[in-house]
């Protein structure tokens, strides 16, 4: 849960929809309460929003290059 809460400020700043911003702000406000735990529905939405932060859609024609694949430059 701590990992999900860690990303809530980022979600609040970059939310695509108002409900995403409100949910993340609400979770941030409630989390300091002693014994607080999100409902199953809230936790599922938090997982969904955090997962969406790390998804990048790539086209099939894009290539994936590892850092090691690039030529080394002499220093």
The first five atom37 places (N, CA, C, CB, O) and aatype in JSON, in Angstrom:
{
  "aatype": [20, 20, 20, 20, 20, 20, 20, 20, 20, 20, 20, 20, 20, 20, 20, 20, 20, 20, 20, 20, 20, 20, 20, 20, 20, 20, 20, 20, 20, 20, 20, 20, 20, 20, 20, 20, 20, 20, 20, 20, 20, 20, 20, 20, 20, 20, 20, 20, 20, 20, 20, 20, 20, 20, 20, 20, 20, 20, 20, 20, 20, 20, 20, 20, 20, 20, 20, 20, 20, 20, 20, 20, 20, 20, 20],
  "atom_mask": [
    [1, 1, 1, 1, 1],
    [1, 1, 1, 1, 1],
    [1, 1, 1, 1, 1],
    [1, 1, 1, 1, 1],
    [1, 1, 1, 1, 1],
    [1, 1, 1, 1, 1],
    [1, 1, 1, 1, 1],
    [1, 1, 1, 1, 1],
    [1, 1, 1, 1, 1],
    [1, 1, 1, 1, 1],
    [1, 1, 1, 1, 1],
    [1, 1, 1, 1, 1],
    [1, 1, 1, 1, 1],
    [1, 1, 1, 1, 1],
    [1, 1, 1, 1, 1],
    [1, 1, 1, 1, 1],
    [1, 1, 1, 1, 1],
    [1, 1, 1, 1, 1],
    [1, 1, 1, 1, 1],
    [1, 1, 1, 1, 1],
    [1, 1, 1, 1, 1],
    [1, 1, 1, 1, 1],
    [1, 1, 1, 1, 1],
    [1, 1, 1, 1, 1],
    [1, 1, 1, 1, 1],
    [1, 1, 1, 1, 1],
    [1, 1, 1, 1, 1],
    [1, 1, 1, 1, 1],
    [1, 1, 1, 1, 1],
    [1, 1, 1, 1, 1],
    [1, 1, 1, 1, 1],
    [1, 1, 1, 1, 1],
    [1, 1, 1, 1, 1],
    [1, 1, 1, 1, 1],
    [1, 1, 1, 1, 1],
    [1, 1, 1, 1, 1],
    [1, 1, 1, 1, 1],
    [1, 1, 1, 1, 1],
    [1, 1, 1, 1, 1],
    [1, 1, 1, 1, 1],
    [1, 1, 1, 1, 1],
    [1, 1, 1, 1, 1],
    [1, 1, 1, 1, 1],
    [1, 1, 1, 1, 1],
    [1, 1, 1, 1, 1],
    [1, 1, 1, 1, 1],
    [1, 1, 1, 1, 1],
    [1, 1, 1, 1, 1],
    [1, 1, 1, 1, 1],
    [1, 1, 1, 1, 1],
    [1, 1, 1, 1, 1],
    [1, 1, 1, 1, 1],
    [1, 1, 1, 1, 1],
    [1, 1, 1, 1, 1],
    [1, 1, 1, 1, 1],
    [1, 1, 1, 1, 1],
    [1, 1, 1, 1, 1],
    [1, 1, 1, 1, 1],
    [1, 1, 1, 1, 1],
    [1, 1, 1, 1, 1],
    [1, 1, 1, 1, 1],
    [1, 1, 1, 1, 1],
    [1, 1, 1, 1, 1],
    [1, 1, 1, 1, 1],
    [1, 1, 1, 1, 1],
    [1, 1, 1, 1, 1],
    [1, 1, 1, 1, 1],
    [1, 1, 1, 1, 1],
    [1, 1, 1, 1, 1],
    [1, 1, 1, 1, 1],
    [1, 1, 1, 1, 1],
    [1, 1, 1, 1, 1],
    [1, 1, 1, 1, 1],
    [1, 1, 1, 1, 1],
    [1, 1, 1, 1, 1]
  ],
  "atom_positions": [
    [[0.83, -1.19, 0.0], [0.0, 0.0, 0.0], [0.87, 1.26, 0.0], [-0.94, -0.01, 1.21], [0.52, 2.26, -0.62]],
    [[2.02, 1.2, 0.69], [2.9, 2.37, 0.73], [3.39, 2.75, -0.67], [4.1, 2.08, 1.64], [3.52, 3.94, -0.98]],
    [[3.65, 1.76, -1.5], [4.1, 2.04, -2.86], [3.01, 2.74, -3.67], [4.52, 0.74, -3.56], [3.29, 3.65, -4.44]],
    [[1.77, 2.3, -3.48], [0.66, 2.95, -4.18], [0.5, 4.39, -3.7], [-0.64, 2.16, -3.96], [0.32, 5.3, -4.51]],
    [[0.57, 4.59, -2.4], [0.43, 5.94, -1.84], [1.56, 6.86, -2.27], [0.37, 5.87, -0.32], [1.36, 8.06, -2.42]],
    [[2.74, 6.3, -2.48], [3.89, 7.08, -2.92], [3.6, 7.77, -4.26], [5.13, 6.18, -3.04], [4.06, 8.89, -4.49]],
    [[2.85, 7.11, -5.13], [2.59, 7.63, -6.47], [1.33, 8.52, -6.54], [2.45, 6.49, -7.43], [1.06, 9.1, -7.59]],
    [[0.58, 8.62, -5.48], [-0.65, 9.41, -5.52], [-0.41, 10.9, -5.84], [-1.36, 9.29, -4.2], [-1.2, 11.47, -6.59]],
    [[0.63, 11.55, -5.3], [0.84, 12.96, -5.69], [1.1, 13.12, -7.19], [2.02, 13.53, -4.91], [0.63, 14.08, -7.79]],
    [[1.84, 12.2, -7.78], [2.1, 12.25, -9.22], [0.8, 12.09, -10.0], [3.11, 11.17, -9.63], [0.57, 12.79, -10.99]],
    [[-0.03, 11.17, -9.56], [-1.32, 10.96, -10.23], [-2.2, 12.19, -10.1], [-2.05, 9.72, -9.65], [-2.88, 12.58, -11.05]],
    [[-2.19, 12.82, -8.93], [-3.0, 14.02, -8.73], [-2.56, 15.14, -9.66], [-2.9, 14.5, -7.27], [-3.4, 15.89, -10.17]],
    [[-1.26, 15.27, -9.9], [-0.75, 16.32, -10.77], [-1.0, 16.04, -12.24], [0.73, 16.5, -10.54], [-1.22, 16.97, -13.02]],
    [[-0.97, 14.77, -12.63], [-1.05, 14.44, -14.06], [-2.36, 13.73, -14.43], [0.13, 13.57, -14.45], [-2.42, 13.07, -15.46]],
    [[-3.37, 13.86, -13.61], [-4.63, 13.16, -13.85], [-5.28, 13.59, -15.15], [-5.58, 13.39, -12.69], [-5.31, 14.78, -15.49]],
    [[-5.8, 12.6, -15.89], [-6.52, 12.87, -17.13], [-7.97, 13.25, -16.86], [-6.45, 11.66, -18.05], [-8.6, 13.93, -17.67]],
    [[-8.49, 12.8, -15.74], [-9.89, 13.05, -15.4], [-9.96, 13.61, -13.98], [-10.74, 11.75, -15.54], [-9.11, 13.34, -13.14]],
    [[-10.99, 14.38, -13.73], [-11.17, 15.0, -12.42], [-11.33, 13.95, -11.32], [-12.39, 15.92, -12.43], [-10.82, 14.14, -10.21]],
    [[-12.02, 12.83, -11.6], [-12.22, 11.81, -10.58], [-10.89, 11.17, -10.18], [-13.2, 10.74, -11.08], [-10.73, 10.77, -9.02]],
    [[-9.94, 11.06, -11.11], [-8.63, 10.51, -10.79], [-7.9, 11.43, -9.81], [-7.79, 10.3, -12.07], [-7.29, 10.98, -8.84]],
    [[-7.98, 12.72, -10.09], [-7.34, 13.7, -9.21], [-7.98, 13.68, -7.82], [-7.43, 15.11, -9.81], [-7.27, 13.68, -6.81]],
    [[-9.32, 13.65, -7.78], [-10.02, 13.64, -6.49], [-9.72, 12.37, -5.7], [-11.53, 13.78, -6.71], [-9.54, 12.43, -4.48]],
    [[-9.68, 11.23, -6.38], [-9.4, 9.97, -5.69], [-7.99, 9.99, -5.09], [-9.55, 8.77, -6.66], [-7.81, 9.63, -3.93]],
    [[-7.02, 10.4, -5.88], [-5.65, 10.42, -5.37], [-5.49, 11.4, -4.21], [-4.68, 10.78, -6.51], [-4.81, 11.1, -3.23]],
    [[-6.12, 12.56, -4.31], [-6.07, 13.52, -3.21], [-6.75, 12.97, -1.96], [-6.72, 14.84, -3.62], [-6.26, 13.16, -0.85]],
    [[-7.86, 12.3, -2.14], [-8.58, 11.71, -1.02], [-7.74, 10.63, -0.32], [-9.91, 11.11, -1.5], [-7.71, 10.56, 0.91]],
    [[-7.06, 9.8, -1.11], [-6.23, 8.74, -0.53], [-5.06, 9.36, 0.24], [-5.71, 7.8, -1.64], [-4.68, 8.86, 1.3]],
    [[-4.5, 10.44, -0.3], [-3.39, 11.11, 0.4], [-3.85, 11.71, 1.72], [-2.8, 12.2, -0.49], [-3.11, 11.68, 2.7]],
    [[-5.07, 12.25, 1.74], [-5.59, 12.87, 2.96], [-5.95, 11.83, 4.02], [-6.8, 13.72, 2.64], [-5.73, 12.05, 5.21]],
    [[-6.5, 10.7, 3.59], [-6.96, 9.69, 4.53], [-5.83, 8.79, 5.06], [-8.01, 8.84, 3.89], [-5.93, 8.26, 6.16]],
    [[-4.78, 8.61, 4.28], [-3.74, 7.65, 4.63], [-3.05, 7.89, 5.97], [-2.71, 7.65, 3.57], [-2.67, 6.91, 6.62]],
    [[-2.87, 9.13, 6.43], [-2.21, 9.3, 7.74], [-3.05, 8.84, 8.93], [-1.85, 10.75, 7.92], [-2.53, 8.71, 10.04]],
    [[-4.33, 8.61, 8.73], [-5.19, 8.21, 9.85], [-4.75, 6.85, 10.41], [-6.66, 8.14, 9.4], [-4.41, 5.93, 9.66]],
    [[-4.76, 6.76, 11.7], [-4.38, 5.51, 12.36], [-5.35, 4.39, 11.97], [-4.35, 5.69, 13.9], [-6.56, 4.55, 12.08]],
    [[-4.8, 3.28, 11.51], [-5.61, 2.13, 11.17], [-6.36, 2.24, 9.85], [-6.58, 1.89, 12.24], [-7.18, 1.38, 9.53]],
    [[-6.07, 3.28, 9.07], [-6.77, 3.47, 7.8], [-6.34, 2.42, 6.79], [-6.52, 4.87, 7.25], [-5.17, 2.06, 6.69]],
    [[-7.31, 1.95, 6.05], [-7.07, 1.0, 4.97], [-8.1, 1.3, 3.88], [-7.16, -0.5, 5.48], [-9.28, 1.46, 4.19]],
    [[-7.68, 1.37, 2.62], [-8.65, 1.66, 1.57], [-9.61, 0.49, 1.37], [-7.93, 1.98, 0.25], [-9.29, -0.65, 1.68]],
    [[-10.78, 0.81, 0.87], [-11.73, -0.26, 0.54], [-11.17, -1.07, -0.62], [-13.14, 0.31, 0.19], [-10.21, -0.65, -1.27]],
    [[-11.75, -2.22, -0.87], [-11.3, -3.05, -1.98], [-11.4, -2.29, -3.31], [-12.12, -4.35, -2.05], [-10.52, -2.39, -4.16]],
    [[-12.47, -1.55, -3.47], [-12.68, -0.79, -4.71], [-11.64, 0.33, -4.83], [-14.11, -0.2, -4.74], [-11.1, 0.56, -5.92]],
    [[-11.37, 1.02, -3.73], [-10.37, 2.09, -3.75], [-8.99, 1.52, -4.07], [-10.34, 2.83, -2.41], [-8.25, 2.08, -4.88]],
    [[-8.64, 0.41, -3.43], [-7.34, -0.22, -3.67], [-7.2, -0.66, -5.12], [-7.14, -1.41, -2.73], [-6.13, -0.49, -5.72]],
    [[-8.25, -1.22, -5.68], [-8.21, -1.65, -7.08], [-8.0, -0.45, -8.01], [-9.5, -2.38, -7.45], [-7.23, -0.54, -8.96]],
    [[-8.67, 0.66, -7.73], [-8.5, 1.85, -8.56], [-7.1, 2.44, -8.4], [-9.56, 2.91, -8.2], [-6.52, 2.92, -9.37]],
    [[-6.57, 2.39, -7.19], [-5.21, 2.88, -6.98], [-4.22, 2.04, -7.79], [-4.85, 2.83, -5.48], [-3.31, 2.58, -8.42]],
    [[-4.39, 0.72, -7.76], [-3.54, -0.17, -8.56], [-3.63, 0.18, -10.04], [-3.93, -1.65, -8.35], [-2.61, 0.25, -10.73]],
    [[-4.84, 0.4, -10.51], [-5.06, 0.72, -11.93], [-4.37, 2.03, -12.31], [-6.57, 0.8, -12.23], [-3.72, 2.1, -13.34]],
    [[-4.52, 3.06, -11.49], [-3.93, 4.36, -11.78], [-2.41, 4.32, -11.75], [-4.44, 5.39, -10.8], [-1.75, 4.92, -12.59]],
    [[-1.85, 3.61, -10.77], [-0.4, 3.51, -10.68], [0.15, 2.69, -11.86], [0.02, 2.86, -9.33], [1.18, 3.05, -12.43]],
    [[-0.53, 1.63, -12.22], [-0.09, 0.83, -13.37], [-0.1, 1.66, -14.64], [-0.99, -0.39, -13.54], [0.78, 1.51, -15.49]],
    [[-1.08, 2.53, -14.78], [-1.19, 3.37, -15.98], [-0.02, 4.35, -16.08], [-2.51, 4.14, -15.98], [0.32, 4.79, -17.17]],
    [[0.59, 4.69, -14.95], [1.75, 5.58, -14.98], [2.92, 4.97, -15.73], [2.17, 5.94, -13.56], [3.72, 5.68, -16.35]],
    [[3.02, 3.65, -15.68], [4.19, 2.97, -16.2], [3.97, 2.28, -17.53], [4.67, 1.98, -15.21], [4.84, 1.55, -18.0]],
    [[2.83, 2.49, -18.14], [2.54, 1.87, -19.42], [2.87, 2.86, -20.53], [1.05, 1.42, -19.51], [2.41, 4.0, -20.51]],
    [[3.67, 2.42, -21.46], [3.98, 3.24, -22.62], [3.61, 2.44, -23.85], [5.5, 3.67, -22.64], [4.11, 1.34, -24.06]],
    [[2.76, 2.99, -24.65], [2.34, 2.3, -25.86], [3.36, 2.6, -26.95], [0.9, 2.74, -26.3], [3.69, 3.75, -27.22]],
    [[3.85, 1.52, -27.57], [4.82, 1.67, -28.65], [4.22, 1.12, -29.93], [6.15, 0.95, -28.31], [3.45, 0.16, -29.91]],
    [[4.58, 1.72, -31.03], [4.17, 1.2, -32.32], [5.01, -0.02, -32.67], [4.29, 2.28, -33.41], [6.11, -0.18, -32.15]],
    [[4.51, -0.86, -33.54], [5.24, -2.07, -33.93], [6.51, -1.75, -34.69], [4.35, -2.95, -34.78], [7.44, -2.57, -34.7]],
    [[6.59, -0.59, -35.32], [7.77, -0.26, -36.11], [8.9, 0.34, -35.29], [7.38, 0.68, -37.2], [10.0, 0.52, -35.81]],
    [[8.64, 0.65, -34.04], [9.7, 1.19, -33.19], [10.64, 0.09, -32.76], [9.11, 1.88, -31.97], [10.23, -1.04, -32.51]],
    [[11.91, 0.45, -32.68], [12.9, -0.51, -32.22], [13.24, -0.22, -30.77], [14.17, -0.46, -33.1], [13.13, 0.91, -30.29]],
    [[13.63, -1.25, -30.09], [14.03, -1.14, -28.69], [15.54, -1.26, -28.64], [13.33, -2.23, -27.79], [16.08, -2.29, -29.06]],
    [[16.23, -0.24, -28.15], [17.69, -0.25, -28.1], [18.16, -0.28, -26.65], [18.28, 0.97, -28.83], [17.75, 0.54, -25.83]],
    [[19.01, -1.22, -26.37], [19.65, -1.24, -25.07], [20.76, -0.23, -25.05], [20.18, -2.64, -24.73], [21.3, 0.11, -26.11]],
    [[21.11, 0.27, -23.91], [22.19, 1.24, -23.81], [23.48, 0.64, -24.36], [22.38, 1.69, -22.36], [24.27, 1.34, -24.99]],
    [[23.7, -0.65, -24.11], [24.92, -1.3, -24.56], [25.01, -1.39, -26.08], [25.02, -2.69, -23.97], [26.1, -1.59, -26.61]],
    [[23.91, -1.24, -26.78], [23.91, -1.32, -28.25], [24.48, -0.07, -28.9], [22.49, -1.56, -28.75], [24.87, -0.12, -30.06]],
    [[24.55, 1.03, -28.18], [25.05, 2.26, -28.77], [26.58, 2.28, -28.75], [24.48, 3.47, -28.01], [27.19, 1.77, -27.82]],
    [[27.18, 2.87, -29.77], [28.65, 2.91, -29.81], [29.2, 3.72, -28.65], [29.13, 3.49, -31.15], [28.63, 4.73, -28.25]],
    [[30.31, 3.27, -28.13], [30.97, 3.96, -27.02], [31.8, 5.11, -27.59], [31.87, 2.99, -26.2], [32.44, 4.96, -28.63]],
    [[31.78, 6.23, -26.91], [32.6, 7.36, -27.32], [33.82, 7.41, -26.44], [31.8, 8.68, -27.25], [33.75, 7.11, -25.25]],
    [[34.94, 7.8, -27.02], [36.17, 7.9, -26.26], [36.12, 9.14, -25.39], [37.4, 7.94, -27.18], [35.74, 10.22, -25.85]],
    [[36.49, 8.98, -24.14], [36.45, 10.12, -23.2], [37.76, 10.83, -23.13], [36.06, 9.66, -21.8], [37.9, 11.8, -22.4]]
  ]
}
